[in-house]
């Protein structure tokens, strides 16, 4: 849990360094920040991963 917290805080710091925090009030802040710095391919990969996570409910009995 500590590792996840450190990673979350690190991503938040980097995102607010890239884009003003007032602009990050969107459903996909990481992909949005990547688009703002013209990293469209990275934003696409992040969005694709987020979509995959929406459809996985964590049930290992597949």
RALIN-V47396 format. One record per residue. N is the residue number from 1. PSI is psi in radians with two decimals (none if undefined). OMEGA is omega in whole degrees, 0 to 359 (NA if undefined). Layout:
N/PSI/OMEGA, N/PSI/OMEGA
This chain:
1/-0.61/179, 2/-0.70/180, 3/-0.77/179, 4/-0.69/179, 5/-0.77/179, 6/-0.74/178, 7/-0.74/180, 8/-0.82/180, 9/-0.69/178, 10/-0.78/178, 11/-0.72/179, 12/-0.71/179, 13/-0.78/180, 14/-0.75/180, 15/-0.78/180, 16/-0.32/172, 17/-0.49/181, 18/-0.75/185, 19/2.50/178, 20/2.44/183, 21/-0.42/179, 22/-0.39/179, 23/-0.15/184, 24/0.22/179, 25/1.08/182, 26/2.84/181, 27/-0.44/183, 28/1.27/188, 29/-0.60/181, 30/-0.84/178, 31/-0.67/178, 32/-0.79/179, 33/-0.68/178, 34/-0.68/176, 35/-0.65/181, 36/-0.50/179, 37/0.36/175, 38/0.62/174, 39/1.10/187, 40/-0.65/181, 41/-0.64/178, 42/-0.72/178, 43/-0.67/178, 44/-0.74/179, 45/-0.73/179, 46/-0.76/179, 47/-0.69/178, 48/-0.75/177, 49/-0.65/178, 50/-0.68/178, 51/-0.71/178, 52/-0.61/180, 53/-0.53/179, 54/-0.65/184, 55/-0.12/177, 56/2.08/184, 57/0.03/179, 58/0.01/180, 59/2.05/182, 60/-0.01/181, 61/0.89/181, 62/none/NA
